[in-house]
């Protein structure tokens, strides 16, 4: 396991376009690929955009976890261990 600071190696990275269930993380994670998409599950999802509609009402889109690429990294990086597939909140 490499120690490079990137989302792919972070314990909060959930691989796949829409993230993945914790029991599929190791399969989905695979080898490092900088173009692999995933979600950052460090914090709970936030609200989506609020957009005024033609009838004057406001529509707020559902929240989601931030979309990230495997090559990204942030100041809250925490190394994924070999025995840890996902953060506790996803198990």
Residue, then its C-alpha position, 0 to 999 in steps of 0.5 A: x500500500x502506497x502512502x501518497x496523499x491522494x483520495x485513492x489512499x484516503x479512508x474517506x474515499x468511496x470509489x465509483x461514480x455514486x460511491x459504493x457499499x462498504x462490502x464492495x470497496x476493495x473490489x471497486x478500489x482496485x489499482x491506483x488510477x488517477x481518473x477513477x471517480x468517487x465520493x468524499x465521505x469525510x462529512x455528511x452530504x450537504x444540501x444541493x443548489x436552491x434554484x428559483x422556479x418559473x412559478x416563483x417557488x424555490x427548489x432545493x436539490x437533494x444533497x450529495x457527497x462531494x465528487x472527487x477523483x482518485x488523484x485529488x487530495x485535501x487537508x483532511x486526508x487520513x491514510x487508509x489502512x490495509x485492514x480498513x475498507x471504509x470509515x466506520x459511518x459506512x459500515 
